[in-house]
Amino acid sequence: MGGDFARFLWANGVTQLGTQVTLVALPLTALLALDAGALQLGLLSAAQVLAFLLIGLPAGVWVDRVRRRPILVWADAVRGLALLSVPLAAWLGVLTLAQLYVVALVVGVGTVFFDIAHLSFLPAVVPSDRLERGNGALEVTKSVCLLAGPGAGGWLVAVLTAPFALLADGVSYLVSALLLSGVRAEERPRRRERRRLRGEVAEGVRFVAGDPGLRRIAAGGAIAMSAGTVLTVGLPLYLVEQLGVGAAAYGLLLSASAVGSLAGAALVARVTARFGTGRTLYGSAVLATVLFLPALATGPGWRLLIFPVSASLFGVVSTIFNIGQLSYRQRITPEHLLGRVNASMRFLMWGAVPVGALLGGALGEWLGGHAVFAAGVGVLGLSHLAVVTAPRLRHLGAGS
């Protein structure tokens, strides 16, 4: 799809690999290096996504007002420098939980702007009729990183200790910024009269609210993201603290869903071409509803294998669903509204995540790691019911 898309793809891969290392290393830094408890882990998870709730909607307006490539470059640079402060502080012997919270907040703000601009920038890099292929290629890259990153993160934590493993993500963001600075996609932000911020935000929200497919997708996404954050709190508490899984093995277990995601990303273009947008989204939602629930039986001994098997199967169908809904959204949204529509979807889906993180932390303090793990698995497995209970969505995008 051209050299610009190749640079865009490489930047995505580099930063995704570093991010997967951080998903392992940041909570383990709090847990192992700073002796954090369940509630403190929940606060750390909430800090990483709080920005989506606080500035997610206005960020979409700002992304629509300017060119998106510079936003991507600067967001990566800020996130990289913030993460590099953690190993520096650990080396100086002054690392605290308060610093981890601040770093998580700064990275979260950068991620808000990066993600909204990233989703809105792709249609400027690839033509509309190749969005599934472009999103699929990005998802394949992400899945490869999901496969390798947690294992690498666990290995780095075991060898370097958790704070110094974060060097990998800090450097990856800076490399990504350098690659993105070379992307030369044509962007022409419309010169339009700037209205009040509230009015421009409302325009994106109304577009989402007016589309039945986007409404259902946003509702299911909010449940899934919240449940996923509960699970993020529960996984180290249950697998590492209660079952005694080592750092390296823990990273490998987290890689399991990437096996399925890789297959789903490779299949999505063909599946969508064969069945159409609506039936692909509906069918993958039905399968996702049942395939993750067996992970509830995860336990010591051979039962530890139930989690990676369930996560892999869930990864196949949930990835097909996610790429399909994203391509549908990018295709039906006018270019001048992309930032605000993507921001509205992100706000609706990610805005529930801090609540999930705090709930997971409180639940862990009250009932222990297994309860948090089970709650995360159960609700995540059922999150696609918002789409499953609307069978008319099988006709979504027909004729488009």
C-alpha positions as CSV (number, residue, x, y, z in Angstrom):
1,M,0.0,0.0,0.0
2,G,3.0,2.3,-0.4
3,G,6.0,3.5,1.5
4,D,4.0,5.9,3.7
5,F,1.8,3.1,4.9
6,A,4.9,0.9,5.5
7,R,6.4,3.6,7.8
8,F,3.0,4.0,9.5
9,L,2.8,0.2,10.0
10,W,6.4,0.0,11.4
11,A,5.7,2.8,13.8
12,N,2.6,1.0,15.0
13,G,4.6,-2.2,15.5
14,V,7.5,-0.6,17.4
15,T,5.2,1.2,19.8
16,Q,2.8,-1.8,20.2
17,L,5.8,-4.0,21.2
18,G,6.9,-1.6,23.8
19,T,3.4,-1.1,25.1
20,Q,3.0,-4.9,25.7
21,V,6.2,-4.8,27.7
22,T,4.7,-2.0,29.8
23,L,1.5,-3.9,30.4
24,V,3.6,-6.5,32.2
25,A,6.3,-4.2,33.7
26,L,4.3,-1.3,35.1
27,P,2.0,-3.2,37.4
28,L,4.8,-5.5,38.4
29,T,6.9,-2.4,39.2
30,A,4.2,-1.4,41.6
31,L,3.6,-4.9,43.0
32,L,7.2,-6.2,43.3
33,A,9.4,-3.0,43.6
34,L,7.0,-0.9,45.7
35,D,4.9,-3.5,47.4
36,A,1.6,-2.1,46.2
37,G,-1.7,-3.7,47.2
38,A,-4.8,-4.5,45.2
39,L,-6.4,-1.0,45.7
40,Q,-3.1,0.7,44.6
41,L,-2.9,-1.5,41.5
42,G,-6.5,-0.5,40.7
43,L,-5.6,3.2,41.1
44,L,-2.6,2.7,38.8
45,S,-4.8,1.1,36.2
46,A,-7.4,3.9,36.6
47,A,-4.6,6.6,36.2
48,Q,-3.6,5.1,32.8
49,V,-7.1,5.7,31.3
50,L,-8.5,8.6,33.3
51,A,-7.6,11.0,30.5
52,F,-10.1,9.3,28.2
53,L,-12.8,10.4,30.6
54,L,-11.5,13.9,31.3
55,I,-10.4,15.1,27.9
56,G,-11.5,12.4,25.4
57,L,-14.3,14.4,23.8
58,P,-12.6,17.8,23.4
59,A,-9.5,16.0,22.1
60,G,-11.6,14.9,19.1
61,V,-12.4,18.6,18.3
62,W,-8.7,19.5,18.4
63,V,-7.8,16.6,16.3
64,D,-10.3,17.7,13.7
65,R,-9.0,21.2,13.6
66,V,-5.4,20.5,12.7
67,R,-3.2,18.0,10.8
68,R,-3.0,14.7,12.5
69,R,0.5,13.6,11.8
70,P,2.2,16.2,14.1
71,I,-0.2,15.1,16.9
72,L,1.0,11.5,16.5
73,V,4.7,12.5,16.6
74,W,4.4,14.7,19.7
75,A,2.2,12.2,21.6
76,D,4.8,9.5,21.1
77,A,7.6,11.8,22.2
78,V,5.9,12.8,25.4
79,R,4.9,9.3,26.3
80,G,8.5,8.0,25.7
81,L,10.1,10.7,27.9
82,A,7.5,10.0,30.7
83,L,8.2,6.3,30.8
84,L,12.0,6.8,30.7
85,S,11.7,8.7,34.0
86,V,10.8,5.5,35.8
87,P,14.1,3.6,35.3
88,L,16.0,6.8,35.9
89,A,14.2,7.3,39.2
90,A,14.8,3.6,40.1
91,W,18.5,4.0,39.3
92,L,18.6,7.1,41.6
93,G,16.7,5.2,44.3
94,V,13.8,7.7,44.5
95,L,11.0,5.8,42.7
96,T,7.6,6.1,44.4
97,L,4.1,5.1,43.7
98,A,3.2,8.7,43.3
99,Q,5.6,9.0,40.4
100,L,4.0,5.9,38.8
101,Y,0.6,7.5,39.1
102,V,1.9,10.7,37.4
103,V,3.6,8.8,34.7
104,A,0.5,6.8,34.0
105,L,-1.6,10.0,33.8
106,V,0.9,11.6,31.4
107,V,1.0,8.5,29.2
108,G,-2.8,8.4,29.3
109,V,-3.1,12.0,28.0
110,G,-0.6,11.2,25.2
111,T,-2.5,8.0,24.4
112,V,-5.9,9.9,24.1
113,F,-4.5,12.3,21.4
114,F,-2.5,9.5,19.7
115,D,-5.3,7.0,19.5
116,I,-7.9,9.5,18.2
117,A,-5.4,10.9,15.6
118,H,-4.2,7.4,14.7
119,L,-7.8,6.2,13.9
120,S,-8.5,9.4,12.0
121,F,-5.2,9.5,10.1
122,L,-5.5,6.0,8.4
123,P,-8.1,7.0,5.8
124,A,-5.5,9.7,4.6
125,V,-2.9,6.9,4.2
126,V,-5.0,4.2,2.4
127,P,-8.1,4.4,0.1
128,S,-11.6,3.7,1.5
129,D,-12.0,0.4,-0.3
130,R,-8.8,-0.9,1.4
131,L,-9.6,0.0,5.0
132,E,-10.3,-3.6,6.1
133,R,-6.9,-4.6,4.6
134,G,-5.2,-1.6,6.2
135,N,-6.8,-2.1,9.6
136,G,-6.1,-5.9,9.2
137,A,-2.4,-5.2,8.6
138,L,-2.2,-3.0,11.7
139,E,-4.0,-5.6,13.7
140,V,-1.6,-8.3,12.5
141,T,1.3,-6.2,13.7
142,K,-0.4,-5.6,17.0
143,S,-1.1,-9.3,17.4
144,V,2.5,-10.3,16.7
145,C,3.5,-7.8,19.4
146,L,0.8,-9.2,21.7
147,L,2.4,-12.6,21.1
148,A,6.0,-11.5,21.7
149,G,5.6,-8.5,23.9
150,P,4.3,-10.0,27.2
151,G,6.8,-12.8,27.1
152,A,9.6,-10.3,26.4
153,G,8.3,-8.1,29.2
154,G,8.3,-11.0,31.6
155,W,11.8,-12.0,30.6
156,L,13.0,-8.3,30.9
157,V,11.4,-8.1,34.4
158,A,13.1,-11.3,35.4
159,V,16.5,-10.2,34.1
160,L,16.5,-6.4,34.6
161,T,13.8,-6.0,37.3
162,A,10.5,-4.3,36.5
163,P,11.4,-0.6,36.6
164,F,14.3,-1.1,34.1
165,A,12.1,-3.2,31.8
166,L,10.2,0.0,31.1
167,L,13.2,1.3,29.1
168,A,12.0,-0.8,26.2
169,D,8.7,1.1,25.9
170,G,10.2,4.5,26.5
171,V,12.6,3.9,23.6
172,S,9.9,2.4,21.4
173,Y,7.8,5.6,21.6
174,L,10.8,7.7,20.5
175,V,11.5,5.4,17.6
176,S,7.8,5.5,16.6
177,A,7.9,9.3,16.6
178,L,10.9,9.3,14.3
179,L,9.2,6.9,11.9
180,L,5.9,8.8,11.9
181,S,7.7,12.1,11.1
182,G,8.6,10.6,7.7
183,V,5.0,9.7,6.7
184,R,3.9,12.0,3.9
185,A,0.1,11.4,3.6
186,E,-2.0,14.2,2.2
187,E,-4.0,15.9,4.9
188,R,-6.3,18.9,4.2
189,P,-8.1,19.9,7.4
190,R,-11.1,21.9,6.4
191,R,-11.0,25.7,6.9
192,R,-14.2,26.2,8.7
193,E,-15.6,28.7,11.2
194,R,-14.6,27.5,14.7
195,R,-17.7,27.3,16.9
196,R,-17.9,26.8,20.6
197,L,-16.2,23.7,21.8
198,R,-19.4,22.2,23.2
199,G,-21.2,22.5,19.9
200,E,-18.4,20.8,18.0
201,V,-18.3,18.0,20.6
202,A,-22.0,17.5,20.4
203,E,-21.8,17.1,16.6
204,G,-19.7,14.0,17.0
205,V,-21.8,12.6,19.8
206,R,-25.0,13.1,17.7
207,F,-23.5,11.2,14.8
208,V,-22.8,8.2,17.0
209,A,-26.2,8.4,18.7
210,G,-27.9,8.5,15.3
211,D,-26.4,5.3,14.0
212,P,-27.9,2.1,15.5
213,G,-24.8,0.1,14.9
214,L,-22.4,2.6,16.5
215,R,-24.8,2.9,19.5
216,R,-24.7,-0.9,20.2
217,I,-21.0,-1.2,19.5
218,A,-20.2,1.7,21.9
219,A,-22.4,0.1,24.6
220,G,-20.7,-3.3,24.3
221,G,-17.3,-1.7,24.1
222,A,-17.8,0.2,27.3
223,I,-18.7,-3.1,29.1
224,A,-15.7,-4.9,27.5
225,M,-13.2,-2.2,28.4
226,S,-14.4,-1.9,32.0
227,A,-14.3,-5.7,32.4
228,G,-10.9,-5.9,30.7
229,T,-9.5,-3.4,33.3
230,V,-11.0,-5.4,36.2
231,L,-9.2,-8.4,34.6
232,T,-5.9,-6.5,34.4
233,V,-6.1,-6.0,38.1
234,G,-7.1,-9.6,38.8
235,L,-4.5,-11.3,36.6
236,P,-1.4,-10.5,38.6
237,L,-3.2,-10.8,41.9
238,Y,-4.6,-14.3,41.0
239,L,-1.9,-15.8,38.8
240,V,1.2,-14.3,40.4
241,E,0.3,-13.9,44.0
242,Q,-2.1,-16.7,44.6
243,L,-1.0,-19.4,42.1
244,G,2.7,-18.5,42.2
245,V,3.2,-18.1,38.5
246,G,6.7,-16.6,37.8
247,A,7.2,-13.3,35.8
248,A,8.4,-15.0,32.6
249,A,5.5,-17.6,32.6
250,Y,3.0,-14.8,33.5
251,G,4.2,-12.9,30.4
252,L,3.7,-16.0,28.2
253,L,0.2,-16.5,29.5
254,L,-0.7,-12.9,28.6
255,S,0.5,-13.6,25.1
256,A,-2.2,-16.3,24.5
257,S,-4.9,-14.0,23.2
258,A,-2.4,-12.7,20.6
259,V,-2.4,-16.1,18.9
260,G,-6.1,-15.8,18.2
261,S,-5.9,-12.1,17.4
262,L,-3.2,-12.8,14.7
263,A,-5.5,-15.4,13.1
264,G,-8.5,-13.1,13.3
265,A,-6.6,-10.2,11.8
266,A,-5.5,-12.4,8.9
267,L,-9.1,-13.6,8.3
268,V,-11.1,-10.5,8.6
269,A,-10.9,-9.2,5.1
270,R,-11.9,-12.5,3.6
271,V,-14.7,-13.1,6.1
272,T,-16.1,-9.6,5.6
273,A,-15.9,-10.0,1.8
274,R,-17.7,-13.4,2.1
275,F,-20.5,-12.5,4.6
276,G,-20.7,-8.7,4.5
277,T,-20.2,-6.2,7.3
278,G,-23.4,-6.8,9.3
279,R,-23.3,-10.6,9.4
280,T,-19.6,-10.6,10.1
281,L,-20.1,-8.3,13.1
282,Y,-23.1,-10.2,14.4
283,G,-21.6,-13.7,14.0
284,S,-18.3,-12.8,15.6
285,A,-20.2,-11.2,18.5
286,V,-22.3,-14.4,19.1
287,L,-19.1,-16.5,19.1
288,A,-17.2,-14.1,21.4
289,T,-20.1,-14.3,23.9
290,V,-19.4,-17.9,24.7
291,L,-15.7,-18.6,23.9
292,F,-14.1,-16.8,26.8
293,L,-16.4,-18.0,29.6
294,P,-14.5,-21.4,30.1
295,A,-11.6,-19.3,31.4
296,L,-13.6,-19.1,34.7
297,A,-12.3,-22.6,35.4
298,T,-8.6,-21.5,35.4
299,G,-6.8,-22.8,38.5
300,P,-3.6,-24.5,39.6
301,G,-1.9,-27.4,37.8
302,W,-3.3,-28.3,34.4
303,R,-6.2,-26.0,34.8
304,L,-3.8,-23.1,34.3
305,L,-3.9,-24.0,30.5
306,I,-7.6,-23.2,30.3
307,F,-6.9,-19.5,30.3
308,P,-4.6,-19.4,27.3
309,V,-6.9,-21.7,25.3
310,S,-10.0,-19.6,26.0
311,A,-8.2,-16.4,25.4
312,S,-6.9,-17.6,22.1
313,L,-10.3,-18.6,20.8
314,F,-11.8,-15.3,22.1
315,G,-9.0,-13.4,20.4
316,V,-9.9,-14.8,16.9
317,V,-13.6,-13.6,17.0
318,S,-13.2,-10.5,19.0
319,T,-10.4,-9.3,16.6
320,I,-12.7,-9.9,13.6
321,F,-15.4,-7.9,15.4
322,N,-13.1,-5.1,16.3
323,I,-11.6,-4.6,12.9
324,G,-15.0,-4.9,11.2
325,Q,-16.6,-2.2,13.4
326,L,-13.6,0.1,13.1
327,S,-13.6,-0.1,9.3
328,Y,-17.4,0.4,9.2
329,R,-17.0,3.5,11.4
330,Q,-14.2,5.0,9.3
331,R,-16.2,4.3,6.1
332,I,-19.5,5.9,7.1
333,T,-18.0,9.0,8.9
334,P,-17.4,12.2,6.9
335,E,-13.7,13.1,7.0
336,H,-14.2,16.4,8.8
337,L,-16.0,14.5,11.6
338,L,-13.6,11.6,12.0
339,G,-11.8,13.0,15.0
340,R,-14.9,13.8,16.9
341,V,-16.7,10.5,16.1
342,N,-13.6,8.5,17.1
343,A,-13.3,10.6,20.2
344,S,-17.0,10.0,21.0
345,M,-16.6,6.3,20.6
346,R,-13.4,6.2,22.7
347,F,-15.1,8.4,25.4
348,L,-18.1,6.1,25.6
349,M,-16.0,2.9,25.6
350,W,-13.0,4.0,27.6
351,G,-14.8,6.4,30.0
352,A,-16.0,3.3,31.9
353,V,-12.5,2.0,32.4
354,P,-11.5,4.1,35.4
355,V,-14.6,2.8,37.2
356,G,-13.6,-0.8,36.3
357,A,-10.1,-0.2,37.6
358,L,-11.3,1.2,40.9
359,L,-13.9,-1.5,41.2
360,G,-11.3,-4.2,40.5
361,G,-9.0,-2.8,43.2
362,A,-11.7,-2.5,45.8
363,L,-13.0,-6.0,44.9
364,G,-9.5,-7.4,45.3
365,E,-9.1,-5.8,48.7
366,W,-12.5,-7.1,49.8
367,L,-12.7,-10.6,48.3
368,G,-9.2,-11.4,46.9
369,G,-7.5,-11.9,43.6
370,H,-9.6,-14.9,42.4
371,A,-12.9,-12.9,42.7
372,V,-11.4,-10.0,40.6
373,F,-10.2,-12.5,38.0
374,A,-13.6,-14.2,37.8
375,A,-15.5,-11.0,37.6
376,G,-13.3,-9.7,34.8
377,V,-13.6,-13.0,32.8
378,G,-17.3,-13.3,33.2
379,V,-18.3,-9.8,32.3
380,L,-15.8,-9.6,29.4
381,G,-17.2,-12.8,28.0
382,L,-20.7,-11.4,28.0
383,S,-19.9,-7.9,26.8
384,H,-20.9,-8.6,23.2
385,L,-24.5,-9.2,24.3
386,A,-25.2,-5.6,23.4
387,V,-24.8,-6.6,19.7
388,V,-26.1,-10.1,20.0
389,T,-29.5,-8.9,21.3
390,A,-30.0,-6.8,18.2
391,P,-30.2,-9.4,15.3
392,R,-31.2,-6.6,12.9
393,L,-27.6,-5.5,12.9
394,R,-26.9,-8.5,10.6
395,H,-28.0,-6.1,7.8
396,L,-25.5,-3.4,8.9
397,G,-23.7,-1.8,6.0
398,A,-25.7,-3.7,3.4
399,G,-25.1,-2.2,0.0
400,S,-22.2,0.0,1.2
